[in-house]
Amino acid sequence: MKKLCIALGALAVMATGAATSAMAQEKLVVSTWGGNWKAGVEIIGKEFTKRTGVEVEYITGGTLDRLAKAKVARDNPESDLINTTAHVGYLYYSDGLMEKLDWAKIPNADKLYPMAKRSDYTVADYVYVYTPAFRRDLMPKDFKIESWEDLWSPAVEGKLGLPDFDPSHIIIAATRLAGVKPEEWDQVKPKLIELKKSIKAFYQSDATSQNLMRTGETPVQVLLNINGYHLEKLGMDVEIDVPKEGAVAGTDVWGINAGSKKKELAQQFLNIALEPAMLAQLCNFHKCSPLTAEAKLDPEIAKLPGIFTSQEAIEKGTIVLEDKTYATLLPQWKAWFTENMMH
């Protein structure tokens, strides 16, 4: 009898070991950006691994590069979860590259503002903004940016830096100034051409943006507010302003790859990512606005310009475009902008 108990005990240990080993071998693969963005996703990944024992692997790359790869690998997706911008999320799911989300399996999504559920396939976790900023020490003492219109002022002539990879922010701002819909952007082409006298340079990346501001080549920029806070941290006298018409909101989303064999694990990951405490941690890290009032930010971060702590504040302080509209218009905007504004 004793021998039988020992044998059964040994079998139980072996079975437990095999299960643990199988779990250790199982991996959830997340597609995201590199750098600081990956570091943010890793905060979620570490918590997910702690709770489930499943390791997380990351595939990084540019927004459109990863979309192109996903199209090529549609029959055998290389990742289980996709972290991308909201309008590019539309391009994924409209091409059949994302699974419909089962909200019952992601209960923390119910704690989010209604605007966070971007579609049946994508859910957003936080908002950041593209907004004007300037070096106080390199601009006249009385210079302020109260409206997007101020970028057209004589004080900004030959001093403005804009991103070359996405002209949407300044085009959306111009349509708001003109009181027309983004779809009616043809009407603001002359207004945008007028802005050429203000433009000194275009930046290709966050690093280039920061360098142009650091050297003073473009002491005024339309930039990601998160980059502006980074410049302040480096000791630069940068003022980040939210114009009265609103800053242009950027929203990242999560989606599950169509064909993922780890859908349940992906849902668990998403549910952890959308916990209010996790969103607070992420937004304190990135300095952005969580999409739930239950995520309590550090008071010092909550009072920064471009940080919003309610859906009402987001709606009042930002310009948010519907994802399909954004995705449809952006290629047109890029083509026109490259031809007419950058040459």
SVG drawing of the C-alpha trace seen along z (x, -y; Angstrom):
<svg xmlns="http://www.w3.org/2000/svg" viewBox="-21 -90 42 92">
<polyline fill="none" stroke="black" stroke-width="0.4" points="0.0,0.0 2.8,-2.3 4.6,-1.6 1.3,-2.3 0.9,-5.7 4.5,-6.6 4.0,-5.6 0.7,-7.7 2.5,-10.6 5.3,-10.4 2.8,-10.4 1.0,-13.4 4.3,-15.3 5.2,-14.3 1.7,-15.5 2.1,-18.8 5.6,-19.3 4.3,-18.5 1.5,-21.0 3.9,-23.7 6.3,-23.0 3.6,-23.2 2.5,-26.5 6.1,-27.8 6.4,-26.8 3.2,-28.6 3.7,-32.2 1.4,-35.1 2.8,-37.2 2.0,-41.0 2.6,-43.3 3.4,-46.8 5.8,-49.7 9.4,-49.8 10.9,-52.2 8.8,-53.8 5.6,-52.3 6.9,-48.7 8.1,-49.6 4.5,-50.6 3.1,-47.3 5.7,-45.4 4.2,-46.8 1.0,-44.9 2.9,-41.9 4.8,-41.4 1.5,-41.5 -0.1,-39.0 2.8,-36.6 2.7,-37.0 -1.0,-36.0 -1.0,-33.3 2.6,-31.9 2.5,-32.6 5.4,-34.5 4.8,-37.4 6.9,-37.9 6.9,-41.2 7.1,-41.9 7.9,-45.6 7.8,-47.8 6.2,-50.8 2.4,-51.2 2.0,-50.5 5.0,-48.1 3.2,-45.8 -0.1,-46.1 1.6,-45.1 3.2,-42.1 -0.1,-41.1 -1.7,-41.1 1.1,-38.8 0.8,-36.4 -3.1,-36.4 -3.3,-32.6 -0.7,-32.1 -0.6,-35.2 2.7,-35.8 1.1,-37.6 -2.0,-37.1 -2.6,-40.7 -2.2,-43.9 -1.5,-47.3 -1.9,-50.1 -3.5,-53.5 -7.3,-53.6 -7.6,-54.5 -5.2,-51.8 -7.1,-49.4 -10.0,-50.1 -7.8,-49.0 -7.0,-45.7 -10.5,-44.7 -12.0,-45.9 -9.6,-43.6 -10.6,-40.6 -7.4,-40.7 -9.0,-41.0 -11.4,-38.8 -14.7,-40.3 -14.2,-41.0 -16.3,-39.1 -17.0,-41.8 -18.3,-39.3 -14.7,-37.9 -13.3,-41.4 -15.4,-42.8 -13.1,-45.7 -14.1,-47.2 -17.4,-48.0 -15.6,-50.5 -14.4,-52.5 -15.9,-55.6 -18.2,-54.8 -15.7,-56.3 -13.2,-53.6 -15.1,-50.8 -14.0,-52.0 -15.7,-49.1 -16.7,-45.5 -13.0,-44.6 -11.0,-47.3 -10.9,-48.9 -8.8,-51.9 -7.1,-52.3 -5.9,-56.0 -5.8,-59.2 -2.8,-61.5 -2.8,-64.7 -1.0,-66.5 -0.9,-70.1 1.2,-73.3 4.2,-73.9 7.0,-76.4 10.3,-77.3 9.5,-80.2 13.1,-81.4 13.2,-81.6 9.9,-83.4 8.8,-86.9 7.8,-87.3 4.1,-88.0 3.8,-85.1 1.0,-82.6 -0.8,-79.9 -4.5,-80.4 -5.8,-79.2 -4.5,-77.1 -4.8,-80.4 -1.7,-81.7 0.5,-79.3 -0.3,-81.6 0.9,-84.7 3.9,-86.8 5.6,-85.8 5.8,-82.2 7.2,-83.0 10.1,-80.6 9.9,-79.0 7.4,-76.1 8.2,-72.4 5.6,-69.8 5.6,-66.0 6.1,-64.8 4.7,-61.4 1.2,-62.6 -0.2,-65.9 -3.6,-65.2 -3.2,-67.3 -2.7,-70.6 -5.3,-69.8 -7.9,-68.8 -7.1,-72.1 -7.5,-74.1 -10.9,-72.6 -12.0,-73.4 -10.8,-77.0 -12.9,-77.2 -15.9,-75.6 -16.1,-72.8 -16.0,-69.0 -12.7,-67.2 -14.3,-65.6 -14.6,-69.2 -10.9,-69.8 -10.6,-71.0 -12.0,-74.3 -8.9,-74.9 -6.2,-74.2 -5.6,-77.9 -5.4,-78.4 -2.8,-75.6 -0.7,-77.1 -0.6,-80.3 1.0,-78.4 4.1,-77.6 5.6,-81.0 5.6,-79.8 7.2,-76.4 10.9,-76.0 11.3,-72.2 9.5,-68.8 10.5,-66.1 10.5,-62.4 10.4,-60.9 10.0,-61.7 13.8,-61.9 14.0,-64.5 11.2,-66.5 13.0,-66.7 16.3,-67.6 14.8,-70.4 13.3,-71.8 16.5,-71.4 18.7,-73.2 16.1,-75.9 15.7,-75.4 12.0,-75.1 11.1,-76.8 7.4,-76.3 6.1,-72.8 3.0,-70.8 4.0,-67.8 2.9,-64.8 2.3,-66.2 4.2,-63.2 7.3,-64.4 6.8,-67.9 6.8,-66.5 10.0,-64.7 11.6,-67.9 10.6,-69.6 12.2,-66.8 15.4,-67.4 15.3,-71.0 14.0,-72.8 11.7,-75.8 8.8,-74.4 5.2,-75.5 2.6,-73.0 -0.7,-74.6 -4.2,-73.2 -5.9,-75.7 -9.4,-76.8 -10.6,-74.7 -9.1,-71.6 -5.9,-69.6 -6.1,-66.7 -6.7,-63.5 -4.6,-60.4 -6.0,-57.0 -4.3,-53.7 -6.3,-50.4 -6.0,-46.7 -7.3,-44.0 -7.0,-40.2 -5.5,-38.7 -8.0,-36.8 -6.7,-33.2 -5.0,-33.5 -4.8,-30.1 -4.6,-31.8 -7.8,-33.8 -8.6,-33.1 -5.2,-34.2 -5.5,-37.3 -8.8,-38.2 -7.2,-37.7 -4.3,-40.0 -6.8,-42.7 -8.8,-42.5 -5.7,-43.1 -4.7,-45.9 -8.0,-47.6 -8.1,-47.4 -8.3,-50.9 -5.2,-50.4 -3.2,-49.2 -4.5,-52.2 -3.4,-54.5 0.0,-52.9 0.3,-53.2 -0.9,-56.8 1.4,-57.9 4.2,-56.2 3.3,-57.7 1.7,-60.9 -1.6,-60.4 -5.3,-60.3 -6.9,-57.0 -10.3,-56.2 -11.9,-55.5 -12.7,-57.8 -11.7,-54.9 -8.0,-55.2 -6.6,-57.7 -3.5,-59.6 -0.8,-61.1 -2.0,-64.7 1.1,-66.2 0.4,-64.4 -3.4,-65.0 -2.8,-68.8 -0.6,-68.7 -1.9,-70.4 -3.5,-67.8 -4.3,-65.4 -8.0,-64.8 -9.7,-62.9 -13.3,-62.6 -15.0,-61.9 -16.5,-65.3 -13.0,-66.9 -11.8,-64.8 -14.8,-65.9 -14.3,-69.5 -10.5,-69.6 -9.8,-67.5 -10.9,-67.0 -11.7,-63.3 -12.2,-61.9 -14.2,-58.7 -11.7,-56.0 -13.1,-55.1 -13.1,-58.8 -9.5,-59.2 -8.3,-56.1 -10.0,-57.1 -8.8,-60.7 -5.2,-60.2 -3.8,-58.9 -5.4,-61.8 -4.0,-64.3 -0.5,-62.7 -0.4,-62.9 -1.6,-66.5 0.6,-67.6 3.8,-66.1 3.2,-67.7 2.0,-71.1 3.5,-71.8 6.8,-70.0 8.2,-71.3"/>
</svg>
